[in-house]
Each structure stands twice: as structure tokens, then as C-alpha cells.
Amino acid sequence: MGASRSGRTRRPAATATILAADFTAATVTALRHRLKASVTTAGLTGDSGDDFVLAVHELVTNAVRHGGGRGRLTLYRTDDVLVCEVSDDGDSAAELPVQLPATDIPGGRGLWLAHRFTEGLILTRGVSGVTATVTACLTPAEHPRLPGDEAADPVPSTQEDERC
């Protein structure tokens, strides 16, 4: 257990997996519908929820197009943060442009959109591919309790919290 900036001791974050799925080009649309339902159930709704789903969809289609034709999506919640990881088996040495390309260049905006429409984007190169991780902050009123939360004694969020 570490101390926060306020000097209080923090408990380790509770993690709850919401959705885990392998995907290919043939399953991208069905996965987007499942993702939308899962994000809504987690409490991220309205424009914020739509933006998050769009960002993840861009990462999924990038994995199919540039990362070997398939990948794995894992959506989970850690305290008041919704996290989605999209992993592929593509060339981890390839360039990963997050900058917005010129307007006369078609495509190339997926990572930029994922970065702009979420709280954060982390790209991790591994031996067997790339993992893109995006996050969205949930306010305490936005996320419902998941099964098993009843036993936990939640640490209230404060403005000094390091995440959201």
C-alpha cells in the first residue's frame, strides 16, 4: 500500500473485468455492439461513452488492418477508471503515428482519434505485437457497483486522487 499525495494510505485498486474477447475482421461489428453495451453498463454514457467506444473501435480496426488481422480486447474497471486494452500480433517495430496527418492523406487517424477521445492512450511494444491502452474516468455517481463490490470498503475519491 502506498501513500497518496495527501499522506493517506491507499488500498490497492480493485479490478473488475467487464469484457474480454478475441476478434477478427469478421467480428469487429459485433464486438463494437458488445463494447457499447459493456461501456454503458459500466456507467460511461452519453457523449463520453460514445467517444470511448469510437476510440476503442479505431484501435480494433487498426489491429485488424495493421496488426496481423486479429487481436484481443480486454475492458476492465479499476476503481473510478475504465480501461480498455487492445492487443495484436503485428510488427512491433513499425511506426506508431499519433499525430494528425495532412488533410489530403486518407486514413492514418486511428491513433490520433483514440488519443483525443479518451483520457489517455498508452502504446506498448512487446515481443509479439503492440498493445494500445485507453482510459476514461468515471465519477463515483457514474459507475454502478459490480458483483463482489459489496464486501469492499471503497476509498472515496478526492481531488487529490492521482487518477481521476
C-alpha positions as CSV (number, residue, x, y, z in Angstrom):
1,M,0.0,0.0,0.0
2,G,1.3,3.4,-0.9
3,A,0.6,6.8,0.4
4,S,-1.2,9.4,-1.7
5,R,-0.2,13.0,-2.0
6,S,-2.4,13.8,0.9
7,G,-0.4,11.3,3.1
8,R,-3.2,8.9,3.5
9,T,-2.6,5.2,2.9
10,R,-4.3,3.9,-0.3
11,R,-5.6,0.4,-0.7
12,P,-4.6,-1.5,-3.9
13,A,-7.1,-0.8,-6.7
14,A,-9.9,-3.3,-7.2
15,T,-10.1,-4.5,-10.7
16,A,-13.2,-6.0,-12.4
17,T,-13.0,-7.4,-15.9
18,I,-16.1,-6.4,-17.8
19,L,-15.4,-7.8,-21.3
20,A,-12.7,-9.9,-22.8
21,A,-12.8,-11.1,-26.4
22,D,-10.7,-12.2,-29.3
23,F,-11.6,-10.5,-32.6
24,T,-11.0,-10.7,-36.4
25,A,-12.3,-8.6,-39.3
26,A,-15.4,-10.7,-39.4
27,T,-16.3,-10.0,-35.7
28,V,-15.5,-6.2,-35.5
29,T,-19.1,-5.0,-35.8
30,A,-20.5,-7.5,-33.2
31,L,-17.6,-6.6,-30.9
32,R,-18.4,-2.9,-31.2
33,H,-22.0,-3.6,-30.1
34,R,-20.9,-5.7,-27.2
35,L,-18.4,-3.0,-26.2
36,K,-21.1,-0.3,-26.3
37,A,-23.3,-2.3,-24.1
38,S,-20.5,-3.1,-21.6
39,V,-19.3,0.6,-21.5
40,T,-22.9,1.7,-20.8
41,T,-23.3,-0.9,-18.1
42,A,-20.0,0.3,-16.5
43,G,-21.6,3.7,-16.3
44,L,-19.9,5.6,-19.1
45,T,-22.8,7.0,-21.1
46,G,-23.7,9.9,-23.4
47,D,-21.0,11.6,-25.5
48,S,-18.3,10.3,-23.2
49,G,-19.4,6.7,-23.7
50,D,-19.8,7.2,-27.4
51,D,-16.3,8.8,-27.7
52,F,-14.7,5.9,-25.7
53,V,-16.4,3.3,-27.9
54,L,-15.3,5.1,-31.1
55,A,-11.7,5.3,-29.8
56,V,-11.6,1.6,-29.0
57,H,-13.2,0.7,-32.3
58,E,-10.4,2.6,-34.1
59,L,-7.9,0.6,-32.1
60,V,-9.7,-2.7,-33.0
61,T,-9.8,-1.8,-36.7
62,N,-6.1,-0.8,-36.6
63,A,-5.2,-4.2,-35.1
64,V,-7.1,-6.0,-37.9
65,R,-5.6,-3.8,-40.6
66,H,-2.0,-3.4,-39.3
67,G,-1.6,-6.0,-36.6
68,G,-1.9,-9.4,-38.2
69,G,-5.7,-9.5,-38.9
70,R,-6.8,-10.3,-35.4
71,G,-6.4,-9.2,-31.8
72,R,-7.7,-9.3,-28.2
73,L,-9.8,-6.7,-26.4
74,T,-10.0,-6.5,-22.6
75,L,-12.2,-4.0,-20.9
76,Y,-12.0,-3.6,-17.1
77,R,-12.6,-1.1,-14.4
78,T,-10.0,-0.2,-11.7
79,D,-11.7,2.0,-9.1
80,D,-13.0,5.0,-11.0
81,V,-11.1,4.3,-14.2
82,L,-12.5,2.4,-17.2
83,V,-9.6,0.8,-19.1
84,C,-9.5,-0.9,-22.4
85,E,-6.5,-2.8,-23.8
86,V,-6.4,-3.8,-27.5
87,S,-3.5,-6.2,-28.3
88,D,-2.4,-7.6,-31.7
89,D,0.3,-9.7,-33.2
90,G,1.6,-7.1,-35.6
91,D,5.0,-5.8,-36.3
92,S,6.0,-4.1,-33.0
93,A,8.9,-2.3,-34.8
94,A,6.5,-0.5,-37.1
95,E,5.9,3.3,-36.7
96,L,3.0,4.2,-34.5
97,P,2.0,7.7,-35.6
98,V,-0.3,9.5,-33.1
99,Q,0.0,12.8,-35.0
100,L,-2.9,14.0,-37.2
101,P,-1.8,13.6,-40.8
102,A,-2.3,16.2,-43.5
103,T,-5.9,16.7,-44.7
104,D,-5.0,15.3,-48.2
105,I,-3.8,12.0,-46.8
106,P,-6.5,9.3,-46.5
107,G,-6.5,7.3,-43.3
108,G,-3.9,7.4,-40.6
109,R,-6.1,9.0,-37.9
110,G,-7.0,6.0,-35.7
111,L,-4.4,6.5,-33.0
112,W,-4.9,10.3,-33.1
113,L,-8.7,9.8,-32.6
114,A,-8.1,7.2,-29.8
115,H,-5.8,9.8,-28.1
116,R,-8.2,12.7,-28.5
117,F,-11.4,10.9,-27.4
118,T,-10.1,9.3,-24.2
119,E,-8.4,10.4,-21.0
120,G,-5.2,8.7,-22.1
121,L,-3.6,6.5,-24.7
122,I,-0.6,4.3,-24.0
123,L,1.1,2.2,-26.7
124,T,3.3,-0.7,-25.6
125,R,5.5,-2.6,-27.9
126,G,6.0,-6.3,-27.0
127,V,7.9,-9.2,-28.5
128,S,4.8,-10.4,-30.3
129,G,3.0,-7.2,-31.1
130,V,1.5,-4.0,-29.8
131,T,-0.9,-3.2,-27.0
132,A,-2.9,0.0,-27.1
133,T,-4.5,1.0,-23.8
134,V,-7.1,3.8,-23.4
135,T,-8.8,5.1,-20.3
136,A,-11.8,7.0,-19.3
137,C,-12.6,8.5,-15.8
138,L,-15.8,7.5,-14.1
139,T,-17.2,9.8,-11.4
140,P,-18.4,7.9,-8.3
141,A,-22.0,8.6,-9.4
142,E,-21.4,7.2,-12.9
143,H,-20.3,3.7,-12.1
144,P,-22.6,1.1,-10.6
145,R,-21.4,-1.5,-8.1
146,L,-20.3,-4.7,-9.7
147,P,-20.9,-8.1,-8.1
148,G,-18.4,-8.6,-5.3
149,D,-18.2,-4.8,-4.6
150,E,-20.5,-5.1,-1.5
151,A,-17.7,-6.6,0.6
152,A,-15.2,-3.9,-0.3
153,D,-14.8,-0.8,1.7
154,P,-14.3,1.8,-1.0
155,V,-11.8,4.6,-0.6
156,P,-13.7,7.8,-1.6
157,S,-12.3,9.7,-4.5
158,T,-10.9,13.2,-3.7
159,Q,-9.5,15.9,-5.8
160,E,-6.0,14.8,-4.7
161,D,-6.5,11.3,-6.3
162,E,-3.8,10.6,-8.8
163,R,-6.1,9.0,-11.4
164,C,-9.4,10.8,-11.9
